[in-house]
Amino acid sequence: MSNWPDDDVILYDGVCIFCSRWIRFVAVSDTAHRFRFTAIQSPYGTRLAQAFGIDPNDPDTNAVVHGGVAYFKSDAALTVLSSLPGWGWTRALFGVPKPLRNAVYSLVARNRYRIFGKYEECFIPDAEMRARVME
């Protein structure tokens, strides 16, 4: 885990269809508008990725900065999901051994373009979500 000055920021692969759908799900579900988003392909996202040792040209994880701490892979996904209204029950999944959770996460991450597809460029958020995007 690493520190970052901005809080509640989700770093994601903006050309990955699955990742972009995850961000749209979070944006809709996060009724308090707590989380903000940055695509790894944006200047801000690239700096964030590099600060955390993630290759911006071949990302193998998403990340979330929450409570001033950066979380990766399954920890990142569960940290976000368990913070959303109605999804608190997912905290129980932290009880699954991290190596097992991350193995499943990595399997999906490695195959995400093949399974879900890839955009030619980052998806464009709607006007409401745009205010929560950090570039």
C-alpha positions as CSV (number, residue, x, y, z in Angstrom):
1,M,0.0,0.0,0.0
2,S,1.2,3.5,-0.9
3,N,0.1,7.0,0.0
4,W,-1.3,9.6,-2.5
5,P,-2.5,13.1,-1.7
6,D,-5.9,12.8,-3.4
7,D,-8.5,10.6,-1.8
8,D,-11.2,8.3,-3.1
9,V,-9.7,8.2,-6.6
10,I,-10.2,5.1,-8.8
11,L,-7.5,4.4,-11.4
12,Y,-8.8,2.2,-14.3
13,D,-7.9,1.1,-17.8
14,G,-10.0,3.5,-19.9
15,V,-9.9,1.4,-23.1
16,C,-11.0,-1.8,-21.4
17,I,-14.8,-2.2,-21.9
18,F,-15.1,-4.2,-18.6
19,C,-13.2,-1.6,-16.6
20,S,-15.2,1.2,-18.1
21,R,-18.5,-0.5,-17.3
22,W,-17.2,-1.0,-13.7
23,I,-16.6,2.7,-13.4
24,R,-20.1,3.5,-14.8
25,F,-21.5,1.1,-12.2
26,V,-19.6,2.8,-9.4
27,A,-20.6,6.2,-10.6
28,V,-24.3,5.3,-10.6
29,S,-24.2,3.4,-7.3
30,D,-22.1,5.9,-5.5
31,T,-25.0,8.2,-4.6
32,A,-22.8,10.3,-2.3
33,H,-20.5,11.0,-5.2
34,R,-17.6,10.0,-3.0
35,F,-15.4,8.4,-5.7
36,R,-13.7,10.2,-8.5
37,F,-12.2,8.5,-11.6
38,T,-9.1,8.7,-13.7
39,A,-8.2,6.6,-16.7
40,I,-4.6,5.3,-16.7
41,Q,-4.3,6.8,-20.2
42,S,-4.9,10.4,-18.9
43,P,-1.9,12.5,-17.8
44,Y,-3.1,12.3,-14.2
45,G,-3.8,8.6,-14.4
46,T,-0.4,7.9,-15.9
47,R,1.3,9.8,-13.1
48,L,-0.7,8.0,-10.5
49,A,0.1,4.6,-12.1
50,Q,3.8,5.3,-12.3
51,A,3.8,6.5,-8.7
52,F,2.4,3.1,-7.7
53,G,4.7,1.0,-10.0
54,I,1.9,0.2,-12.5
55,D,2.9,0.1,-16.2
56,P,0.6,2.6,-17.9
57,N,1.1,0.8,-21.2
58,D,0.3,-2.7,-19.8
59,P,-1.7,-2.2,-16.6
60,D,-2.4,-5.4,-14.7
61,T,-4.5,-3.9,-11.9
62,N,-6.9,-1.1,-11.1
63,A,-6.2,0.9,-8.0
64,V,-8.1,3.0,-5.5
65,V,-6.9,5.6,-3.1
66,H,-9.1,5.4,0.0
67,G,-8.4,6.9,3.4
68,G,-5.1,8.1,2.0
69,V,-3.9,4.5,1.2
70,A,-3.7,2.9,-2.2
71,Y,-5.2,-0.5,-2.7
72,F,-4.7,-2.8,-5.7
73,K,-6.2,-5.8,-7.4
74,S,-9.0,-7.5,-5.3
75,D,-8.4,-5.2,-2.4
76,A,-9.1,-2.2,-4.6
77,A,-12.3,-3.8,-6.1
78,L,-13.6,-4.9,-2.6
79,T,-12.7,-1.5,-1.0
80,V,-14.8,0.3,-3.6
81,L,-17.7,-2.2,-3.7
82,S,-18.0,-2.4,0.1
83,S,-18.2,1.4,0.3
84,L,-21.2,1.6,-2.0
85,P,-24.8,1.7,-0.5
86,G,-26.2,-1.8,-0.3
87,W,-22.9,-3.5,-1.0
88,G,-21.5,-3.5,2.6
89,W,-22.0,-7.2,2.7
90,T,-19.0,-7.6,0.3
91,R,-16.7,-6.8,3.2
92,A,-17.1,-10.5,4.1
93,L,-15.1,-11.3,0.9
94,F,-12.0,-9.9,2.6
95,G,-12.1,-13.1,4.6
96,V,-11.2,-15.1,1.4
97,P,-7.4,-15.5,1.4
98,K,-5.8,-12.7,-0.6
99,P,-3.7,-15.0,-2.8
100,L,-6.9,-16.7,-3.9
101,R,-8.8,-13.4,-4.5
102,N,-5.9,-12.0,-6.4
103,A,-5.4,-15.1,-8.5
104,V,-9.0,-14.8,-9.7
105,Y,-8.6,-11.0,-10.2
106,S,-5.4,-11.5,-12.2
107,L,-7.0,-14.2,-14.4
108,V,-9.8,-11.8,-15.4
109,A,-7.4,-8.9,-15.8
110,R,-5.1,-10.8,-18.1
111,N,-8.0,-11.9,-20.3
112,R,-10.2,-8.7,-20.1
113,Y,-9.7,-7.5,-23.7
114,R,-10.2,-11.0,-25.1
115,I,-13.3,-11.7,-23.0
116,F,-15.0,-8.2,-22.9
117,G,-13.3,-6.3,-25.7
118,K,-11.4,-3.0,-26.0
119,Y,-12.3,0.5,-27.1
120,E,-10.1,2.3,-29.6
121,E,-9.9,5.2,-27.2
122,C,-11.1,6.0,-23.7
123,F,-14.8,6.1,-23.3
124,I,-16.4,9.5,-22.9
125,P,-18.4,9.9,-19.7
126,D,-21.7,11.8,-19.7
127,A,-21.9,15.4,-18.3
128,E,-22.8,14.3,-14.8
129,M,-20.0,11.8,-14.5
130,R,-17.5,14.2,-16.2
131,A,-17.4,16.4,-13.1
132,R,-15.9,13.4,-11.2
133,V,-13.2,12.6,-13.7
134,M,-9.6,13.6,-13.0
135,E,-7.4,14.1,-16.0
